[in-house]
Each structure stands twice: as C-alpha cells, then as structure tokens.
Amino acid sequence: MQRKTYKEHYLAYFERSDVDALIDESIDLVADSERIFFVGNGGSNSISSHMMEDFGKMLKKQTFSFSDASLITCYANDYGYENAFAEWIKIYKPSKSDLLVAISSSGNSKSILNAVAVCNNNDCPVLTLSGFSKDNALRKMGRVNLHIESNSYGIVETLHQLFIHTLLDECNERN
C-alpha cells in the first residue's frame, strides 16, 4: 500500500505544471546570491546540511546550515528554540545579495518562520519548501514557494530533496 502512495505522489509531482517554473525562478535566486543559508528541523535539517555541502562544493558559493548540535542547543538554551534559527542568522546580517532556503514539512515550525521573518525584514530572498496543508504559514513567506500536498513526512521530505537536487544540477549545468 505505501509503495502505491509514494508512486502516486511522485508521478503527480512530475506532472505538475508549476515545477519547471519554480525551478527556473529558484535558479535565478541562486544565481543572484553570494551566500546561501539553509534551515530546517529534523529530517529537513538533514536535507539542509547535505545541500549546504553540495551547493558550496558544486557552485563554489558560500553556504551555511544551522545544523551543528552544539550550536543549536546553545542558541535554543539562550534564546528559546523558536528563536534559535533567527538569532543565528542575524549574526550574518542577511541582505538582498543572500538567499535563505527554508525547509519545513508542516510549514508551521516557529523556529523556521522566525528565521524567514528576519530575512524578509532584511530584503533577503527566501525559497520555501513545505508540505501538509496548503494554508501553512511558510508557504506565504517566500519569494519562491514549493508546496508538496501530502501529510506524509517521507513523501514531503523526499520530494523536497528531489527538488533541491534538481535545482542544484540545473544551476551547475548553467555554470
């Protein structure tokens, strides 16, 4: 049963008419950025860490991910978990020449929303990847917003990873 569900979602993803446009818009965001920041919780944090490494290596850009356990617990202890990502990104003084890639399966993680708010307040472009409800808060906060209509963490996270890898490969091909 699960295989059928995954297959249906993957096929639906590839048949979406907006995915190519979202990738093209995201390519422009990456091309215009000097630094790229990645944030996410749990599995989305793993994606953030992985993509931070790949984007830095392949595109030769400065990339950052808030994924070190000691750093996360330090900021969470001092500022509260909901403010940890926001306080971390403030150190870098995000600007219009940067890009934040914000990943949240639910699209409602306060820690991610607060980091996005910091970037939006500093004219830093934001690419959001979310899932679950279409009405999630994150989906309304980015310059480019990919939403995966599913309540399954596995499906949402896998399609987020697929989108970001496709974006990276497209950017790399154009370099």
TORLUMVO-517694 format. One line per field, with one value per residue: residue in one letter; x, y, z of N, C-alpha, C in turn; chain. Coordinates in steps of 0.2 Angstrom, whole numbers. Atoms other than C-alpha are relative to their C-alpha. Layout:
N
type <- (a / ...)
n_x <- (X / ...)
n_y <- (Y / ...)
n_z <- (Z / ...)
ca_x <- (X / ...)
ca_y <- (Y / ...)
ca_z <- (Z / ...)
c_x <- (X / ...)
c_y <- (Y / ...)
c_z <- (Z / ...)
mol <- (A / ...)
This chain:
175
type <- (m / q / r / k / t / y / k / e / h / y / l / a / y / f / e / r / s / d / v / d / a / l / i / d / e / s / i / d / l / v / a / d / s / e / r / i / f / f / v / g / n / g / g / s / n / s / i / s / s / h / m / m / e / d / f / g / k / m / l / k / k / q / t / f / s / f / s / d / a / s / l / i / t / c / y / a / n / d / y / g / y / e / n / a / f / a / e / w / i / k / i / y / k / p / s / k / s / d / l / l / v / a / i / s / s / s / g / n / s / k / s / i / l / n / a / v / a / v / c / n / n / n / d / c / p / v / l / t / l / s / g / f / s / k / d / n / a / l / r / k / m / g / r / v / n / l / h / i / e / s / n / s / y / g / i / v / e / t / l / h / q / l / f / i / h / t / l / l / d / e / c / n / e / r / n)
n_x <- (4 / -5 / -4 / 5 / 1 / -6 / 0 / 5 / -3 / -6 / 3 / 4 / -5 / -3 / 5 / 2 / -2 / -4 / -7 / -5 / 0 / -3 / -8 / -3 / 0 / -5 / -7 / -2 / -2 / -6 / -5 / 0 / -2 / -7 / -1 / 7 / 2 / 5 / 3 / 5 / 0 / 1 / -2 / -1 / -7 / -4 / 0 / -4 / -8 / -3 / 0 / -5 / -7 / 1 / 0 / -7 / -5 / 2 / 1 / -6 / 3 / 0 / 7 / 0 / 6 / 0 / 1 / -4 / 4 / -2 / 2 / 8 / 2 / -2 / 5 / 6 / -1 / 0 / 5 / 6 / -1 / 3 / -4 / -7 / -2 / 0 / -6 / -6 / 0 / -2 / -7 / -3 / 3 / 2 / 2 / 3 / -5 / 0 / 6 / 2 / 4 / 3 / 3 / 4 / 5 / 7 / 1 / 2 / -5 / -1 / -7 / -1 / 3 / -4 / -6 / 2 / 2 / -6 / -2 / 5 / -1 / -7 / 0 / -4 / 5 / 2 / 3 / 3 / 2 / 4 / 4 / 6 / 5 / -1 / 1 / -5 / -3 / -7 / 1 / 2 / -6 / -6 / 0 / 1 / 3 / 2 / 4 / 2 / 7 / 0 / -1 / -5 / -7 / -5 / 1 / -2 / -8 / -3 / 1 / -5 / -7 / 0 / 0 / -6 / -6 / 2 / -2 / -7 / -2 / 1 / -4 / -7 / 0 / 0 / -7)
n_y <- (-6 / -6 / -1 / -3 / -7 / -3 / 0 / -5 / -6 / -1 / -1 / -7 / -5 / -1 / -2 / -7 / -5 / -5 / 2 / -3 / -7 / 0 / 1 / -6 / -5 / 1 / -1 / -7 / -1 / 3 / -3 / -7 / 0 / 1 / 5 / 4 / 3 / 5 / 1 / 5 / 4 / 7 / 3 / -6 / -2 / 4 / -3 / -6 / 1 / 3 / -4 / -5 / 3 / 1 / -6 / -3 / 3 / 0 / -7 / -4 / -6 / 1 / 3 / 1 / 4 / 0 / 7 / 3 / 1 / -5 / -7 / 0 / 0 / -6 / -6 / 2 / -1 / -7 / -4 / 4 / 4 / -4 / -6 / 3 / -1 / -7 / -3 / 2 / -3 / -7 / -1 / -1 / -6 / 2 / -6 / 1 / 3 / 7 / 4 / 5 / 5 / 2 / 6 / 2 / 5 / -2 / -7 / -4 / 1 / -7 / -2 / -2 / -6 / -6 / -1 / -3 / -7 / -4 / -1 / -5 / -7 / -2 / 1 / 6 / 5 / 7 / 5 / 4 / 7 / 2 / 6 / 1 / -5 / -5 / -7 / 0 / -6 / 0 / -1 / -7 / -5 / 0 / -3 / 6 / 4 / 7 / 4 / 7 / 2 / 6 / 0 / 5 / -3 / 3 / -2 / -7 / -1 / 3 / -4 / -6 / 2 / 1 / -6 / -3 / 3 / -2 / -7 / 0 / 2 / -5 / -6 / 2 / 1 / -7 / -3)
n_z <- (0 / 0 / 6 / 4 / -2 / 3 / 7 / 2 / -2 / 5 / 7 / 0 / 0 / 7 / 4 / -2 / 5 / -3 / -3 / 4 / -1 / -6 / 0 / 4 / -4 / -5 / 3 / -1 / -7 / -2 / 4 / -3 / -7 / -1 / -6 / 0 / -6 / 0 / -6 / 0 / -6 / 1 / 6 / 4 / -1 / 4 / 7 / 0 / -1 / 6 / 6 / -2 / 2 / 7 / 4 / 0 / 4 / 7 / 3 / -2 / -4 / -7 / -3 / -7 / -3 / -8 / -1 / -5 / -6 / -6 / 2 / 0 / -7 / -3 / 2 / -3 / -7 / -2 / 3 / 1 / 7 / 6 / 2 / 1 / 7 / 1 / -3 / 4 / 7 / -1 / 0 / 7 / 3 / 7 / 4 / 7 / 4 / -3 / 1 / -5 / 2 / -6 / 1 / -5 / 3 / -2 / 2 / -6 / -5 / -2 / 0 / 7 / 2 / -3 / 4 / 7 / -2 / 0 / 7 / 4 / -3 / 3 / 7 / 2 / 3 / -4 / 4 / -5 / 1 / -5 / 2 / -4 / 2 / 4 / -3 / -5 / -1 / 4 / 7 / 1 / -2 / 4 / 7 / 4 / -5 / 2 / -5 / 2 / -3 / -3 / -8 / -2 / 0 / 5 / 7 / 0 / 0 / 6 / 5 / -1 / 2 / 7 / 3 / -1 / 4 / 7 / 0 / 0 / 6 / 5 / -1 / 2 / 7 / 3 / -2)
ca_x <- (0 / 14 / 23 / 7 / 5 / 23 / 22 / 6 / 14 / 30 / 20 / 9 / 25 / 32 / 16 / 14 / 14 / 22 / 38 / 48 / 43 / 48 / 65 / 68 / 63 / 74 / 89 / 88 / 88 / 103 / 112 / 109 / 115 / 133 / 129 / 115 / 108 / 99 / 87 / 76 / 71 / 73 / 74 / 73 / 89 / 97 / 92 / 99 / 116 / 118 / 113 / 124 / 139 / 133 / 129 / 146 / 156 / 147 / 143 / 158 / 146 / 147 / 134 / 129 / 117 / 112 / 114 / 128 / 120 / 131 / 127 / 108 / 107 / 117 / 105 / 90 / 96 / 99 / 85 / 72 / 71 / 58 / 71 / 87 / 87 / 83 / 96 / 109 / 105 / 106 / 124 / 127 / 117 / 107 / 104 / 97 / 113 / 109 / 97 / 88 / 82 / 69 / 63 / 48 / 37 / 22 / 26 / 22 / 38 / 40 / 59 / 59 / 46 / 56 / 72 / 62 / 55 / 72 / 77 / 61 / 64 / 82 / 76 / 85 / 76 / 68 / 65 / 52 / 49 / 34 / 21 / 5 / -8 / -9 / -13 / 3 / 12 / 29 / 21 / 16 / 33 / 45 / 49 / 48 / 37 / 36 / 22 / 20 / 2 / 4 / 3 / 17 / 34 / 43 / 34 / 36 / 55 / 59 / 51 / 60 / 76 / 72 / 68 / 83 / 95 / 86 / 89 / 107 / 110 / 102 / 112 / 128 / 124 / 122 / 139)
ca_y <- (0 / 13 / 9 / 14 / 30 / 35 / 31 / 41 / 56 / 55 / 54 / 69 / 79 / 76 / 80 / 97 / 111 / 123 / 113 / 119 / 137 / 135 / 128 / 142 / 155 / 147 / 146 / 165 / 166 / 155 / 164 / 181 / 176 / 177 / 167 / 153 / 149 / 133 / 130 / 115 / 104 / 86 / 77 / 94 / 99 / 84 / 90 / 107 / 101 / 90 / 103 / 116 / 105 / 101 / 119 / 125 / 112 / 112 / 130 / 137 / 149 / 152 / 141 / 139 / 127 / 129 / 110 / 108 / 101 / 111 / 127 / 123 / 119 / 134 / 146 / 136 / 137 / 156 / 162 / 148 / 135 / 146 / 160 / 149 / 150 / 168 / 173 / 163 / 170 / 188 / 186 / 185 / 201 / 193 / 205 / 206 / 198 / 182 / 168 / 158 / 141 / 137 / 119 / 113 / 98 / 106 / 124 / 130 / 127 / 143 / 142 / 142 / 155 / 167 / 164 / 168 / 184 / 190 / 188 / 196 / 211 / 212 / 210 / 194 / 182 / 166 / 150 / 140 / 121 / 115 / 101 / 96 / 110 / 122 / 136 / 133 / 149 / 146 / 145 / 163 / 170 / 166 / 174 / 156 / 143 / 124 / 115 / 96 / 91 / 77 / 73 / 60 / 66 / 53 / 59 / 78 / 76 / 65 / 77 / 92 / 83 / 79 / 97 / 104 / 92 / 96 / 114 / 111 / 101 / 114 / 128 / 118 / 114 / 133 / 137)
ca_z <- (0 / 4 / -12 / -21 / -11 / -15 / -33 / -35 / -26 / -37 / -53 / -48 / -44 / -61 / -69 / -60 / -72 / -60 / -55 / -70 / -67 / -49 / -53 / -66 / -53 / -40 / -52 / -53 / -34 / -33 / -47 / -39 / -22 / -15 / 1 / 3 / 20 / 24 / 38 / 43 / 58 / 60 / 43 / 35 / 44 / 37 / 20 / 24 / 30 / 15 / 2 / 11 / 7 / -11 / -16 / -9 / -17 / -34 / -36 / -27 / -16 / 2 / 11 / 28 / 38 / 56 / 59 / 72 / 88 / 100 / 91 / 90 / 109 / 113 / 104 / 110 / 128 / 127 / 116 / 116 / 102 / 92 / 91 / 89 / 70 / 69 / 81 / 72 / 55 / 62 / 65 / 46 / 43 / 28 / 14 / -4 / -10 / 0 / -1 / 13 / 9 / 22 / 23 / 34 / 31 / 41 / 35 / 53 / 63 / 73 / 73 / 54 / 52 / 64 / 53 / 37 / 46 / 49 / 31 / 24 / 36 / 28 / 10 / 9 / -4 / 3 / -6 / 4 / 4 / 13 / 14 / 23 / 22 / 8 / 20 / 30 / 36 / 27 / 10 / 11 / 16 / 2 / -15 / -22 / -13 / -17 / -8 / -8 / -5 / 7 / 26 / 25 / 31 / 20 / 4 / 8 / 13 / -2 / -14 / -6 / -8 / -26 / -30 / -22 / -30 / -47 / -43 / -39 / -55 / -66 / -58 / -60 / -78 / -82 / -73)
c_x <- (4 / 3 / -5 / -1 / 6 / 0 / -5 / 2 / 6 / -2 / -3 / 5 / 3 / -5 / -3 / 2 / 4 / 7 / 5 / 1 / 3 / 7 / 3 / 0 / 6 / 7 / 2 / 2 / 7 / 6 / 2 / 3 / 8 / 0 / -7 / 0 / -5 / -3 / -5 / 0 / 0 / 3 / 1 / 7 / 5 / 1 / 4 / 7 / 3 / 0 / 5 / 7 / 0 / 0 / 7 / 5 / -1 / 0 / 5 / -3 / 1 / -6 / 1 / -7 / 1 / -2 / 5 / -4 / 2 / -2 / -8 / -2 / 2 / -5 / -6 / 0 / -1 / -6 / -7 / 0 / -4 / 4 / 7 / 2 / 1 / 6 / 7 / 1 / 2 / 7 / 3 / -3 / -3 / -2 / -3 / 5 / 0 / -6 / -1 / -4 / -3 / -4 / -4 / -6 / -7 / -1 / -2 / 5 / 2 / 7 / 2 / -3 / 3 / 6 / -2 / -2 / 6 / 3 / -5 / 1 / 7 / 0 / 4 / -5 / 0 / -3 / -3 / -2 / -4 / -5 / -6 / -5 / 2 / 0 / 6 / 4 / 6 / -2 / -2 / 6 / 6 / -1 / -2 / -3 / -2 / -4 / -1 / -6 / 0 / 1 / 6 / 7 / 5 / -1 / 2 / 8 / 3 / -1 / 4 / 7 / 1 / 0 / 6 / 6 / -1 / 3 / 8 / 3 / -1 / 4 / 7 / 1 / 1 / 7 / 5)
c_y <- (6 / 1 / 4 / 7 / 4 / 1 / 5 / 7 / 2 / 2 / 7 / 5 / 1 / 2 / 7 / 5 / 6 / -2 / 3 / 8 / 2 / -1 / 6 / 6 / -1 / 0 / 7 / 2 / -2 / 4 / 7 / 0 / -1 / -5 / -3 / -3 / -5 / -1 / -5 / -3 / -7 / -3 / 6 / 3 / -4 / 2 / 6 / -1 / -3 / 5 / 6 / -2 / 0 / 7 / 4 / -3 / 1 / 7 / 5 / 7 / -1 / -2 / -1 / -4 / 0 / -8 / -3 / 0 / 4 / 7 / 1 / 0 / 6 / 6 / -2 / 2 / 8 / 4 / -4 / -3 / 4 / 6 / -2 / 2 / 7 / 4 / -2 / 3 / 8 / 2 / 1 / 6 / -2 / 7 / -2 / -4 / -8 / -4 / -5 / -5 / -3 / -6 / -2 / -4 / 3 / 7 / 5 / 0 / 7 / 2 / 2 / 6 / 6 / 1 / 4 / 8 / 5 / 2 / 4 / 7 / 3 / 0 / -5 / -5 / -6 / -4 / -5 / -7 / -3 / -6 / 1 / 5 / 5 / 7 / 1 / 7 / 1 / 2 / 7 / 5 / 0 / 4 / -6 / -5 / -7 / -3 / -7 / -2 / -7 / 1 / -5 / 3 / -3 / 3 / 8 / 1 / -2 / 5 / 7 / -1 / 0 / 7 / 4 / -3 / 1 / 7 / 1 / -2 / 5 / 6 / -2 / -1 / 7 / 4 / -1)
c_z <- (0 / -6 / -5 / 1 / -3 / -7 / -3 / 1 / -5 / -7 / 0 / 0 / -7 / -5 / 1 / -5 / 3 / 2 / -5 / 1 / 7 / 0 / -4 / 5 / 6 / -3 / 0 / 7 / 1 / -4 / 2 / 7 / 1 / 6 / 0 / 7 / 0 / 7 / 0 / 7 / -2 / -7 / -5 / 1 / -3 / -7 / -1 / 0 / -7 / -6 / 1 / -3 / -8 / -4 / 1 / -4 / -8 / -3 / 2 / 4 / 7 / 3 / 7 / 2 / 7 / 2 / 5 / 7 / 5 / -1 / 1 / 8 / 3 / -1 / 3 / 7 / 1 / -3 / -1 / -7 / -6 / -2 / -2 / -7 / -2 / 3 / -3 / -7 / 1 / 0 / -7 / -3 / -7 / -3 / -7 / -4 / 2 / -2 / 6 / -3 / 6 / -1 / 6 / -3 / 2 / -3 / 6 / 6 / 2 / -1 / -7 / -2 / 3 / -4 / -6 / 1 / 0 / -7 / -4 / 3 / -3 / -8 / -3 / -3 / 4 / -5 / 6 / -3 / 5 / -2 / 4 / -3 / -5 / 3 / 5 / 0 / -5 / -7 / -2 / 1 / -5 / -7 / -5 / 5 / -4 / 6 / -3 / 4 / 3 / 8 / 2 / 0 / -5 / -7 / -1 / 0 / -6 / -6 / 1 / -2 / -8 / -3 / 1 / -4 / -8 / -1 / -1 / -7 / -6 / 1 / -2 / -8 / -4 / 2 / -6)
mol <- (A / A / A / A / A / A / A / A / A / A / A / A / A / A / A / A / A / A / A / A / A / A / A / A / A / A / A / A / A / A / A / A / A / A / A / A / A / A / A / A / A / A / A / A / A / A / A / A / A / A / A / A / A / A / A / A / A / A / A / A / A / A / A / A / A / A / A / A / A / A / A / A / A / A / A / A / A / A / A / A / A / A / A / A / A / A / A / A / A / A / A / A / A / A / A / A / A / A / A / A / A / A / A / A / A / A / A / A / A / A / A / A / A / A / A / A / A / A / A / A / A / A / A / A / A / A / A / A / A / A / A / A / A / A / A / A / A / A / A / A / A / A / A / A / A / A / A / A / A / A / A / A / A / A / A / A / A / A / A / A / A / A / A / A / A / A / A / A / A / A / A / A / A / A / A)
